[in-house]
Amino acid sequence: MAAQTQTIQVPNDAELMQAQADLWRHSLYYLTSMGLRCAVELGIPTRIHGLGGAATVPDLMAALSLPENKLPFFRRLMRVLVTAGVFASADGGETERFCLTPLSRILVDGVVADEHHSQRCFVLGTTSRHYVDAAFALSEWFKKDLASPVPSPFEDLHGARLFDDSTPLLDAELDATVNEGLAAHDNLGIGTLLRECRDLFKGVRSLTDCCGRHGATARAIVKAYPHIKCTVLDLPRLVDHAPRDGVVNYVAGDAFQCTIPPAQAVMLKLVLHHLSDDDCVKILAQCKKAIPSRKEGGKLIVIDILVEPSLGPVMFEAQLMMDMLMMVNTRGRQRNENDWHDLFMTAGFSDYKIVKKLGARAVFEVYQ
């Protein structure tokens, strides 16, 4: 029997041309990512800042000590990054000057400011060979019949888990870059949080920042609210190198296995999206044991990404890209409000409220 001929609706001329352009964009987006990595590795944002906030291509080439015959190629790189919003351009032609945008300002190194946490290592980590190789293996990972709990493509390919003692054994430089990038990423916007959510810490006398790394967030809280006694709990390899000046108390331990230091409030800031639902419930249940009842002023503060299409297509796409990042490199995921509700209730909490939405993130208060 002859095989049935399959038919397909043919796009009209305008749709066909647009489809091809869209195919180019989606197939070649990685070149924008690599162009951004190139800009970070060369230090272009820092150089523009050092040149007064705006610079011509010849000025930048000289400041970066790049060979003169690379000038036309450098101009093409900058044109793509301007289109992507990494930089802005003024004037035109030979006098075109490139300026920093809010995006490239957070890539400037060496700036002394409480709220400036350079995202340079975030870019270098997410565009690293190990991350890209894991994404490259995605189709093969989907085909594999892997036992639960299902390892991420990163874990399956490299035999190591991110943010784990196995990562430095895989690549010590990657581990250092990823941890520095994660710390900078997590602490970006802490000033916004403190300004926009003043009531969040109202009446709080003690707080444990669970998985608080080197304590940058806890130290910012103490600076704004000196009466709050802050404790940071995290793995020994992180807290052992934290500053010991008495501003914050540090406790070394694994939040899954040790007792979380009791406090009126416990905080989980950008922790849970790295974890599977089962692991989230385990750590939430541990946090529940560390706080008093709602009547006694106890609460869990969760600051994490809240997936919402209502934030607009650009923010929603960013959230979905972060979800893909979690899927490829961790066992975690980004969650909508129903997902967060289910986690809180499964862990034994009785109620929660969304205190504030800050860009792609939300601030939750969760109660016993």
QUISUL-V303560 format. One record per helix or strand. SS is the DSSP state (2 for helix, 1 for strand). FROM is the first residue (numbers start at 1). LEN is the number of residues. Records with the same first field share a line. If there is no record, write none. Layout:
SS = FROM-LEN + FROM-LEN
This chain:
2 = 13-30 + 44-7 + 57-7 + 68-16 + 93-3 + 102-4 + 120-7 + 129-8 + 138-6 + 153-6 + 165-6 + 172-16 + 190-7 + 198-4 + 216-9 + 236-4 + 272-3 + 277-14 + 309-3 + 313-17 + 337-10
1 = 54-3 + 87-4 + 97-4 + 206-5 + 229-6 + 249-4 + 265-5 + 299-8 + 335-1 + 351-8 + 361-7
